[in-house]
Amino acid sequence: MSDEERQTPPRRMLRHIAKSVAPLKQALQTLANRKNTTEPSERPRVVRGDIDSLPAVYLAAAVLDPLYIFDGAGSILYSNEAADLAFGPMTKSVSLRLKFRAPEMHELVSRVISGAEESTAINYSERVPVERAYRVVASRIGNDTGLYVLMFKDQSEARRIDRMRADFIANASHELRTPLASVAGFIETLRGPARDDAKARENFLQIMQNQTQRMARLIDDLLSLSRLEMKPYQKPNAQLDVVALVKGVIESMRHIARENGVEIVSELGDAPLLVAGHSDELVQVFENLLENACKYGSSGERILVSAEQASPMDEVRVRVQDFGPGIPEEHIPRITERFYRVDVETSRTQKGTGLGLSIVKHILTRHDARLSVKSASGKGATFVVHFPPVPPSGTGAESA
């Protein structure tokens, strides 16, 4: 008979209890050692300036990108705050394969655990709650630790900018190709069938001049937008009287209003309204708004320009209202997009480039201001520029 069999039943029971409690005790001790919310005296001792005594979890917590540490079974041992914010908090020891169910993520984890590759990366997308694109890197930690790290680099903004750049190039190329094709066609006609036709030659030359002017306007707007985007952002600190500035713009735009059969009616008043801004950029904003009102609201025969501020602590609002055909409601959210047109043919007839309101939006964003639009088909359109109030202790107004 063995020693264990000769033991009394109570002793055998105590022995089994001790064996079952040992793993639980060890697990609790491990959890206590890893817990970051313990008292300072219980935390791992770090010698100031000594990197060798710095715990790995401290480094992982300092990483701004989502990061997971997992073991050879694919179970999560640690997740930093960025990971919890991006993908939601998870119970430790949960399998990565349960959290990220995409086949490419399973393959990534399997490759690094199997030792086939020390480090490997894939592109991964999350579509809920919003679409986000990541570059995910899985790497082995050390040589024989049995631990691995999974890091997510958010590339959503870079992807968005790449798409925007590709769309911009495609739209700009399309806008330039049309007048170029027109000019090339007329040149070929003038060198061939219309060589000796004086009347046709004069007509064709006029069309070619209009097309080259259209290309010049487009290039000017493209350069203007490019300069704004490349110009370092400097928050405006000089104050100017927006009423005086808009009055100057109105006077400079009266010839365009006459050409379009429109009268610009100023309801600005004489009281100055101070805003923080760069006068040259704000002149460009109101020139674009008034020019659009003259061209697309000409059937209304008048344009009202007004400004108001309810109190010194309220925003300053400058309103440009036309009484033309208006803008259908479904188009309003997109009219500040580059090259977006409500009516392509009308825009080209009015020599529009599709970039004016995009420039306006970009400048106002740099001024912490915004543009709102109210319109309906057949009821005209109202564009309102909203400026934040200036601090009461500001300096004197800059001359507009």
C-alpha positions, 0 to 999 in steps of 0.5 A: 500500500502506498503512503498516499493510500495509508493517509487518513481521509481528512489528510488526503482531502487537505492534500487535494485542496492544497494542490488545487489552491496552489495554481489560484494563488500563483495566478493571483500573485501574478495579477497583483504584480502586473496591476498598475493601480497598486500602491506606489510601494508595491509597484516595480521599483524603477531607478531614475534614468536607468532603462534596464529597470524600466518595466515593459508595460510602462513602455507599452502604456506610453505608446500612442498607437493601439498595442497588444501583447499576446502569448503563443496561444494568441491570448491577450496579456496586455492592451494599452489605453490607445487599444482600449479606446480604438477597439474597446476594453477587453478581458485579459486572456481573451484570444486575439482571434475572437476579437479580430475575426478577419482572416488576414488578422488570423493569418498574421498572428499565426505566422508570427507565432509559428516563427515563420517570420520575426515581424510581418505586417498587413493592411486592416480596415475597421468599418464600425462605428466609422471606417478606419484603415490601419497598418498592423505589425506583428513582431516577436518580443526577444528570442525565447520570451514566448511573447509577441506584440501587435501594433496598429498604425492608423492610416485613415487620414493619410488614405483620405488625403491620398483619395482627395489628391487623386480626385483633385488631379483627376478633376483638374485634368478634366477641367483643363482637357476640355478647353485644350481640346477645343483650342486644338480643334479650332487650330486644326480647322483654321489650318485646314477648311477655314483657312480662307474663311475670314468670318469663321476665322474671327468666330473661331479666334474669339472662342479660342480666346474665351477658352484660354481665358477659362484655362487661365482662371482655372490655373489662377484658382488652383495656384491660389488654393495651393498657396493657401494650403502650403502657407503655414497657419498663423492665427490672425491677431490683427483686428480689422473693421469688416464693415469697411472691408466689405464696403471696399469690395462692393465698390470694386465689384460694381462693374461686374454687377453692371455687366450682369444687370444686378444692383448691389444694395449695401445695408452695412451701416456705419458702425464698425464691426471688428474681427480678427483676420488677414485683410487680403484673404478676407477680401478674396472671400467676399469677392468670391461671394459677391461674384457668385451672387452677381453671376448666378443670381442675376435674374433677381436683379439685386443683391443685399449685403448686410452685417450684424453683431447682437452683442460684443460677446456674440459672433459677427455675421456678414450676409450676402443674399441674392434673389436668383433661382437659388440652390436645390437643398440636396446640393447645399452640403457639397457646394464647397467641395472642389470642382463641385457644380450645381449646374455644370453648363450654367457654371461654364457659361458664367466662366466658373471654375468650381473652386471659388467656394472651396477657397472661401471655406479654406480661408474661413477655416484658417480664421476660425470662421465658418460659412452657412448657406440657406437656399431653396429652388426659386427663392434665391440664396443667402451666404452668411460668414460667421466670425468669432467675437474678438477679445475686448482687450484687442488692439486697434482696427487694422486699415482695410 
